[in-house]
Amino acid sequence: MDLHIHSMYSDGAASIDEIARKAKERNLKIIAIVDHSVEHPKGLNERKARKRKIEIEQAESKYGIRILDGVECGILEDGKIILPKHDFELVIASVHSIVPQKEMYRRLKRAIEEYDFHILGHLHAGIFSLDGRAEEYDLEILDLLEETGKALELNTHHSAPPEETLKLCLSRKITYSFGSDAHTVSRVGDLDHAKRMAKIFLKNGRFILDEMHNVDG
């Protein structure tokens, strides 16, 4: 189950049909198309989201797999996330700005506490890290994820979160998800790293789709 794929509706290179066909070839039963939200220059607006939903429904019928209609929101100043008016089935929130450590954690905490989303995306992805992570702050973030039931994404593309953070999850009942963060069709379903990290560090955790009652299969 690959729950983080980008299409041509934001900054991905593949169409919905191409993504669904590749997912079918790789025997994936459920995928999520989570194009960037309105804060991204190429992100979804209401018109694009409606059009994409039609293509998702067509691809579901054609290939016989479940395709979640999702979005990835950037976590902005004050932890804010912005969504177009659309009934998304899956919402990922991720930091995409290079900011100082304390500001990053402030945004993360505020977003988890105050906004409604399903998955915290690619925590500590290296390309967005200005001055690294701090264990004491990681513990606060993990506490909040447990308290709120929001999932921690295991992101293959960014190898995120790093093992130092995942070690703090060993005894926790963390909800988690798998995401390739694919922007090309060739990377759809590239989940080996994520699955390996879950097997090592999240034995007490639970996969997000087991927690979501509105997702079939």
C-alpha positions as CSV (number, residue, x, y, z in Angstrom):
1,M,0.0,0.0,0.0
2,D,1.7,3.1,-1.2
3,L,0.1,6.2,0.4
4,H,2.2,9.0,-1.0
5,I,2.3,9.4,-4.8
6,H,2.4,12.6,-6.9
7,S,0.8,13.0,-10.3
8,M,0.8,15.5,-13.1
9,Y,-1.8,17.4,-11.1
10,S,1.1,18.9,-9.1
11,D,4.8,18.2,-9.6
12,G,4.7,14.6,-10.6
13,A,5.5,13.3,-14.1
14,A,2.8,10.6,-14.5
15,S,-0.9,10.6,-15.2
16,I,-3.4,9.0,-12.9
17,D,-3.9,6.2,-15.4
18,E,-0.1,5.6,-15.7
19,I,0.2,5.5,-11.9
20,A,-2.8,3.1,-11.5
21,R,-1.4,0.8,-14.2
22,K,2.0,0.6,-12.5
23,A,0.4,0.0,-9.1
24,K,-1.6,-2.9,-10.7
25,E,1.5,-4.4,-12.2
26,R,3.2,-4.3,-8.8
27,N,0.2,-5.9,-7.1
28,L,-0.6,-3.0,-4.9
29,K,-4.2,-3.1,-3.6
30,I,-4.5,0.4,-2.3
31,I,-2.6,3.6,-3.3
32,A,-3.1,7.3,-2.5
33,I,-2.6,10.2,-5.0
34,V,-1.5,13.1,-2.7
35,D,-0.6,16.0,-4.9
36,H,0.6,19.2,-3.3
37,S,-2.0,21.6,-1.9
38,V,-2.6,25.3,-2.9
39,E,0.6,26.6,-1.2
40,H,2.7,24.9,-3.9
41,P,3.1,26.7,-7.2
42,K,1.8,23.6,-9.1
43,G,-0.6,22.5,-6.4
44,L,-4.2,21.5,-6.4
45,N,-7.0,24.1,-6.4
46,E,-10.7,23.2,-6.3
47,R,-11.0,22.9,-10.1
48,K,-8.0,20.6,-10.4
49,A,-9.1,18.5,-7.5
50,R,-12.6,17.9,-9.0
51,K,-11.1,17.0,-12.4
52,R,-8.5,14.7,-10.8
53,K,-11.2,12.9,-8.8
54,I,-13.0,11.9,-12.0
55,E,-9.8,10.4,-13.4
56,I,-9.2,8.6,-10.1
57,E,-12.7,7.0,-10.2
58,Q,-12.1,6.0,-13.9
59,A,-8.7,4.4,-13.0
60,E,-10.2,2.6,-10.0
61,S,-12.8,1.0,-12.2
62,K,-10.4,0.2,-15.0
63,Y,-7.7,-1.4,-12.9
64,G,-9.7,-2.8,-9.9
65,I,-7.5,-1.2,-7.2
66,R,-8.5,1.3,-4.5
67,I,-7.1,4.8,-5.2
68,L,-7.5,7.3,-2.3
69,D,-8.2,10.9,-3.3
70,G,-5.6,12.7,-1.2
71,V,-3.5,15.8,-0.8
72,E,-0.1,16.8,0.8
73,C,-0.2,20.1,2.6
74,G,2.9,22.1,3.5
75,I,3.1,23.0,7.2
76,L,3.4,26.8,7.1
77,E,4.1,29.5,9.6
78,D,2.3,28.9,12.9
79,G,1.8,25.3,11.9
80,K,-0.9,26.3,9.4
81,I,-2.1,24.0,6.6
82,I,-4.3,25.1,3.7
83,L,-6.7,22.9,1.8
84,P,-8.8,23.7,-1.3
85,K,-12.5,23.0,-0.7
86,H,-12.7,19.4,-1.6
87,D,-13.6,16.2,0.3
88,F,-10.2,14.5,0.5
89,E,-10.0,11.0,1.7
90,L,-6.4,11.3,3.0
91,V,-4.5,14.3,4.1
92,I,-0.7,14.4,4.6
93,A,1.0,17.4,6.3
94,S,4.7,17.9,5.8
95,V,7.3,20.6,6.4
96,H,8.7,21.7,3.1
97,S,10.6,24.8,4.3
98,I,14.2,25.0,5.4
99,V,13.9,26.6,8.8
100,P,15.8,26.6,12.1
101,Q,15.3,23.6,14.4
102,K,13.1,25.3,17.0
103,E,10.9,26.9,14.3
104,M,10.5,23.5,12.6
105,Y,9.4,21.8,15.9
106,R,7.1,24.8,16.7
107,R,5.3,24.3,13.3
108,L,5.1,20.6,13.8
109,K,3.6,20.8,17.3
110,R,1.1,23.5,16.3
111,A,0.0,21.6,13.2
112,I,-0.5,18.3,15.1
113,E,-2.4,20.0,18.0
114,E,-4.6,22.3,16.0
115,Y,-5.2,20.9,12.5
116,D,-7.1,17.9,11.2
117,F,-5.0,15.6,9.0
118,H,-4.1,11.9,8.9
119,I,-0.4,11.6,8.3
120,L,2.7,13.6,9.3
121,G,4.9,13.3,6.2
122,H,8.7,12.7,5.8
123,L,9.7,13.9,9.3
124,H,13.4,15.1,9.2
125,A,13.8,14.7,5.5
126,G,17.4,15.8,4.9
127,I,16.8,18.4,2.2
128,F,14.6,20.4,4.6
129,S,16.9,20.2,7.6
130,L,18.8,23.3,8.5
131,D,20.3,22.3,11.8
132,G,19.1,18.7,12.5
133,R,16.9,17.1,15.0
134,A,16.8,17.1,18.8
135,E,15.8,14.0,20.8
136,E,13.8,16.0,23.5
137,Y,11.7,17.6,20.8
138,D,11.3,14.4,18.9
139,L,9.8,12.8,22.0
140,E,7.3,15.7,22.2
141,I,6.2,15.1,18.6
142,L,5.9,11.4,19.1
143,D,3.8,12.0,22.3
144,L,1.5,14.2,20.3
145,L,1.1,11.6,17.5
146,E,0.2,9.0,20.0
147,E,-2.3,11.2,21.7
148,T,-4.0,12.4,18.5
149,G,-3.8,9.2,16.6
150,K,-2.1,10.9,13.6
151,A,0.2,8.6,11.7
152,L,4.0,8.9,11.2
153,E,5.0,8.4,7.6
154,L,7.8,6.0,6.7
155,N,9.0,7.8,3.6
156,T,11.2,5.8,1.3
157,H,12.3,8.6,-1.0
158,H,13.8,10.7,1.8
159,S,14.6,7.7,4.1
160,A,12.6,9.6,6.7
161,P,12.3,9.6,9.7
162,P,16.0,8.8,10.4
163,E,16.8,5.7,12.5
164,E,17.7,7.9,15.5
165,T,14.1,9.1,15.6
166,L,12.6,5.7,14.9
167,K,14.5,4.1,17.8
168,L,12.3,6.3,20.0
169,C,9.2,4.5,18.7
170,L,10.3,1.0,19.8
171,S,7.9,0.7,22.7
172,R,5.2,3.0,21.4
173,K,1.9,2.3,19.8
174,I,2.5,4.6,16.9
175,T,0.2,4.6,13.9
176,Y,2.3,4.7,10.8
177,S,2.0,4.7,7.0
178,F,4.2,3.8,4.0
179,G,5.0,6.3,1.2
180,S,7.3,6.1,-1.8
181,D,6.8,9.9,-2.4
182,A,7.0,8.9,-6.1
183,H,7.1,11.7,-8.6
184,T,7.7,9.3,-11.5
185,V,5.8,6.2,-12.5
186,S,8.9,4.0,-12.0
187,R,9.0,4.7,-8.3
188,V,5.4,3.8,-7.6
189,G,5.4,1.1,-4.9
190,D,9.1,1.6,-3.9
191,L,8.5,0.7,-0.3
192,D,11.3,-1.6,0.7
193,H,13.0,0.8,3.1
194,A,9.7,1.8,4.7
195,K,8.7,-1.8,5.3
196,R,12.1,-2.7,6.7
197,M,12.0,0.3,9.2
198,A,8.5,-0.7,10.3
199,K,9.6,-4.3,10.9
200,I,12.5,-3.1,13.1
201,F,11.2,-0.1,15.0
202,L,7.3,-0.2,14.9
203,K,6.5,-3.7,16.1
204,N,4.1,-2.2,18.6
205,G,2.6,0.2,16.0
206,R,-0.4,-0.1,13.8
207,F,-0.8,0.7,10.1
208,I,-3.0,3.6,9.3
209,L,-5.5,1.8,7.1
210,D,-6.4,-0.4,10.1
211,E,-7.4,2.8,11.9
212,M,-9.5,4.4,9.1
213,H,-13.0,3.2,9.0
214,N,-13.9,5.0,5.8
215,V,-11.5,3.1,3.6
216,D,-12.5,-0.2,2.1
217,G,-10.0,-3.1,1.7
